[in-house]
């Protein structure tokens, strides 16, 4: 009887420890963007939703503005478990695997509807790859359409020759090469300083990035080329996810689905608000001159051919599915 009572007490203790472990689950979530950026606001809401839905079993600390890891380090940190979750800009990892760069190809998907269509065919391929690397894709949200920031007037791609061009991904570096600009690697957290000090003079990015960095203080023009809508994806370490109880896992997945829906709507809203901020700060928001748009579309055609050659059958199948 005493032995049985001891066994029962040990089982109860083990259950209590297990329950305690679930109750104390804490995740670090790394992101490279300011706390006020719509992506970060959306992620913070996601974390709050998980906390509430799980009854406090899972609490996430959102580390904004590259405070925990710099942008290029986040994917490896999540894969290795240094952070349980992290947000990455997919196009940053194109050199590792071409599919990461699909939504950074100029003029392949140049509207929110087209971007959603591309994500539908890109997601299952991406999820399979991340599973092989011990991660899961929780959700993805696009940046607003990309335009060209410039300290000087642009009429065509020829005006970009020799200019210092901010590159943050293989695709943006390749654009610089194709138009004869000088690519300079600058991460989001360093954009304002780079333009202020003359390290860079032009870049292709969204109105949201410019508003975050208050680029109206250093840049006069933004040309609306509607070039592409690159996505940020939230990754989670699979072991960390598997360690959660079923109810908490369900809470995470439900909150992620809600965050994706909310994030796309917020991206559209942020597009208008950020351009208004730039305009109010004195920047000229202009339609892309006809020749500049024509030139950039030719750049896009070249880059798509190059991408398909590297991506092989996997990339071709994805583009074919997207274009159906």
C-alpha positions in Angstrom: 0.0 0.0 0.0 2.8 2.3 0.9 4.6 1.5 -2.4 1.4 2.2 -4.3 0.9 5.5 -2.5 4.5 6.4 -3.3 4.0 5.6 -7.0 0.8 7.6 -7.2 2.5 10.6 -5.5 5.4 10.4 -7.9 3.0 10.3 -10.9 1.1 13.3 -9.5 4.4 15.2 -9.1 5.4 14.3 -12.6 2.1 15.5 -13.9 2.4 18.7 -11.9 5.9 19.3 -13.3 4.6 18.7 -16.8 1.7 21.1 -16.3 4.1 23.6 -14.8 6.5 23.3 -17.8 3.6 24.0 -20.2 2.5 26.9 -18.0 5.9 28.4 -18.1 6.6 28.2 -21.8 8.3 31.3 -23.0 9.4 32.1 -26.5 11.7 34.8 -27.8 10.5 36.1 -31.2 13.0 38.0 -33.2 12.2 40.6 -35.8 14.3 43.2 -37.6 11.8 46.0 -37.9 10.8 48.9 -35.6 8.1 48.3 -33.0 5.9 50.8 -34.8 6.1 49.1 -38.2 2.8 47.4 -39.2 4.5 44.0 -39.4 5.8 44.3 -35.8 2.5 45.6 -34.5 0.7 42.6 -36.2 3.2 40.2 -34.7 2.8 41.8 -31.2 -1.0 41.3 -31.6 -0.3 37.7 -32.6 1.7 37.1 -29.4 -1.0 38.7 -27.3 -3.6 36.6 -28.9 -1.6 33.4 -28.2 -1.1 34.4 -24.6 -4.9 35.0 -24.1 -6.1 31.9 -26.0 -3.6 29.6 -24.3 -4.6 30.9 -20.9 -1.0 32.2 -20.3 0.6 28.8 -21.1 2.7 30.4 -23.9 4.2 33.9 -23.6 6.2 35.4 -26.4 8.6 38.3 -26.0 8.8 40.2 -29.3 12.3 41.7 -29.9 11.9 44.4 -32.4 14.4 46.5 -34.5 17.0 43.7 -34.7 17.6 43.9 -31.0 18.0 40.2 -30.5 19.4 39.2 -33.9 20.2 41.1 -37.1 18.0 40.4 -40.1 20.3 37.9 -41.9 20.8 36.0 -38.6 17.2 35.4 -37.7 16.5 32.3 -39.8 19.6 30.4 -38.4 18.7 31.5 -34.9 15.2 29.9 -35.2 16.6 26.8 -36.9 19.2 26.4 -34.1 16.8 27.1 -31.3 18.5 30.3 -30.1 15.1 32.0 -30.7 11.9 29.9 -30.8 10.3 32.1 -33.4 11.5 34.8 -35.8 10.3 37.0 -38.7 12.3 36.9 -42.0 12.1 38.7 -45.3 12.0 35.8 -47.6 13.9 37.4 -50.5 16.9 37.8 -48.2 17.6 34.1 -48.5 17.4 33.6 -52.3 21.0 32.6 -52.5 20.3 29.7 -50.2 17.3 28.5 -52.1 15.8 30.2 -55.2 12.1 29.8 -54.1 12.8 32.3 -51.3 13.2 35.0 -54.0 10.1 34.3 -56.0 8.2 37.3 -54.6 11.2 39.6 -55.2 11.1 39.2 -59.0 10.2 42.6 -60.5 6.7 42.7 -62.0 6.0 39.0 -61.6 3.4 39.7 -59.0 2.8 43.5 -58.9 -0.5 43.9 -56.9 -2.0 42.5 -53.7 -4.2 40.1 -55.6 -1.3 38.8 -57.6 0.8 38.6 -54.5 -1.9 36.5 -52.8 -2.0 34.2 -55.8 1.7 33.8 -55.7 1.7 33.0 -52.0 -0.9 30.3 -52.6 1.5 28.4 -54.8 4.7 29.3 -53.0 3.5 28.3 -49.5 3.3 24.5 -49.8 6.8 24.4 -51.4 8.2 26.7 -48.6 6.5 24.7 -45.9 8.1 21.4 -47.2 11.5 23.1 -47.2 11.2 24.5 -43.7 10.0 21.2 -42.4 13.3 19.6 -43.7 15.2 22.3 -41.7 13.3 21.7 -38.5 11.0 24.7 -38.8 7.4 25.7 -39.5 5.9 28.6 -41.4 3.2 30.2 -39.3 2.1 33.0 -41.6 3.4 35.6 -44.2 2.5 39.2 -44.8 3.5 41.3 -47.8 5.2 44.7 -47.8 3.4 47.4 -49.8 4.3 47.7 -53.5 7.9 48.7 -54.2 8.9 52.0 -55.6 12.2 53.8 -56.3 13.6 56.3 -53.8 16.1 58.8 -55.2 17.9 61.9 -54.1 17.7 63.1 -57.8 15.2 63.2 -60.5 14.8 60.0 -62.5 13.5 59.7 -66.0 14.9 56.3 -67.1 17.1 53.6 -65.8 20.1 55.3 -67.4 19.8 58.0 -64.6 20.6 55.3 -62.1 24.0 54.6 -63.6 26.8 55.0 -61.0 24.4 55.9 -58.2 24.9 54.3 -54.8 22.0 51.9 -54.5 20.8 50.2 -51.3 20.7 46.4 -51.7 19.1 44.3 -49.1 18.6 41.0 -51.0 20.2 39.2 -54.0 17.4 40.5 -56.2 18.0 44.2 -55.3 21.7 43.7 -55.8 21.1 42.2 -59.2 18.9 45.2 -60.2 21.8 47.5 -59.4 24.1 45.5 -61.6 21.6 45.5 -64.5 21.1 49.3 -64.4 24.7 50.1 -63.7 24.3 51.3 -60.1 26.6 50.6 -57.2 25.0 48.1 -54.8 25.6 48.8 -51.1 24.3 46.4 -48.5 22.2 48.2 -45.9 19.7 46.5 -43.6 16.4 48.1 -42.6 17.5 49.3 -39.2 20.4 51.3 -40.9 18.5 52.9 -43.8 18.1 56.4 -42.3 21.8 56.7 -41.4 22.8 55.4 -44.8 20.9 58.0 -46.7 21.9 60.7 -44.2 25.6 60.1 -44.6 25.6 59.5 -48.3 26.4 55.8 -48.1 23.4 55.3 -50.4 21.4 57.6 -52.7 18.7 55.4 -54.0 16.8 52.2 -53.4 13.8 50.2 -54.3 11.5 49.7 -51.3 8.0 50.3 -50.0 6.6 53.6 -48.7 6.4 51.9 -45.3 10.2 51.5 -45.1 10.7 55.1 -46.0 8.2 56.3 -43.5 9.8 54.2 -40.7 13.2 55.7 -41.5 11.8 59.3 -42.0 13.5 59.4 -45.4 11.7 62.6 -46.3 14.6 64.2 -44.3 17.1 63.0 -46.8 15.4 62.0 -50.0 13.3 64.1 -52.4 11.6 61.6 -54.7 9.7 58.3 -54.6 8.6 56.8 -57.9 5.6 54.4 -57.8 6.8 51.5 -60.0 4.5 48.9 -58.3 7.4 46.5 -58.9 6.8 43.7 -56.4 5.4 42.9 -52.9 8.0 41.0 -50.9 6.7 39.0 -48.0 7.9 38.7 -44.4 7.3 35.2 -43.0 7.1 34.2 -39.3 9.0 30.9 -38.7 8.9 28.8 -35.6 11.3 26.1 -34.3 9.5 22.8 -34.8 10.8 21.3 -31.5 9.6 24.3 -29.6 6.2 23.9 -31.2 6.0 20.2 -30.6 6.8 20.7 -26.9 3.5 22.6 -26.5 0.3 20.8 -25.5 -2.3 20.3 -28.2 -4.6 23.1 -27.0 -1.7 25.6 -27.0 -0.6 24.4 -30.5 -4.1 25.0 -31.7 -4.1 28.5 -30.2 -0.8 29.3 -32.0 -2.2 28.1 -35.4 -5.5 29.9 -34.9 -3.7 33.2 -33.9 -1.3 32.7 -36.9 -4.2 32.4 -39.4 -5.8 35.5 -37.9 -2.5 37.4 -38.1 -2.1 36.6 -41.8 -5.6 37.9 -42.6 -5.1 40.9 -40.5 -1.6 41.6 -41.8 -2.6 41.7 -45.4 -5.3 44.2 -44.6 -2.8 46.3 -42.5 -0.3 46.2 -45.4 -2.8 47.8 -47.7 -3.7 50.4 -45.0 0.0 51.1 -44.3 0.7 51.7 -48.0 -1.6 54.7 -48.1 -0.7 56.0 -44.7 3.1 55.7 -45.3 2.9 57.6 -48.6 0.9 60.3 -46.9 3.6 60.6 -44.3 6.3 60.9 -46.9 4.4 63.5 -48.8 3.7 65.5 -45.6 7.4 65.4 -44.8 8.2 67.1 -48.2 8.9 64.1 -50.4 7.5 64.1 -53.9 5.4 61.0 -54.6 5.4 60.5 -58.3 4.1 58.0 -60.9 7.0 56.2 -62.6 8.0 57.9 -65.8 7.1 55.8 -68.8 10.7 55.1 -69.8 11.7 54.2 -66.2 8.9 51.7 -66.0 9.7 50.2 -69.4 13.4 49.9 -68.4 12.6 48.3 -65.1 10.2 45.8 -66.7 13.0 44.7 -69.0 15.2 44.2 -65.9 12.4 42.1 -64.5 12.2 40.0 -67.6 16.0 39.3 -67.5 15.8 38.5 -63.8 12.9 36.1 -64.2 14.8 34.2 -66.9 17.9 34.0 -64.7 15.8 32.9 -61.7 14.1 30.1 -63.7 17.5 28.8 -64.9 18.6 28.5 -61.3 15.4 27.4 -59.7 15.0 24.5 -62.2 11.8 22.4 -62.6 10.6 23.4 -59.0 10.6 27.1 -59.9 9.2 26.6 -63.3 6.3 24.5 -61.9 5.6 27.3 -59.3 5.6 30.0 -61.9 3.4 28.0 -64.3 0.9 27.4 -61.4 0.9 31.1 -60.6 0.2 32.1 -64.2 -2.7 29.7 -64.7 
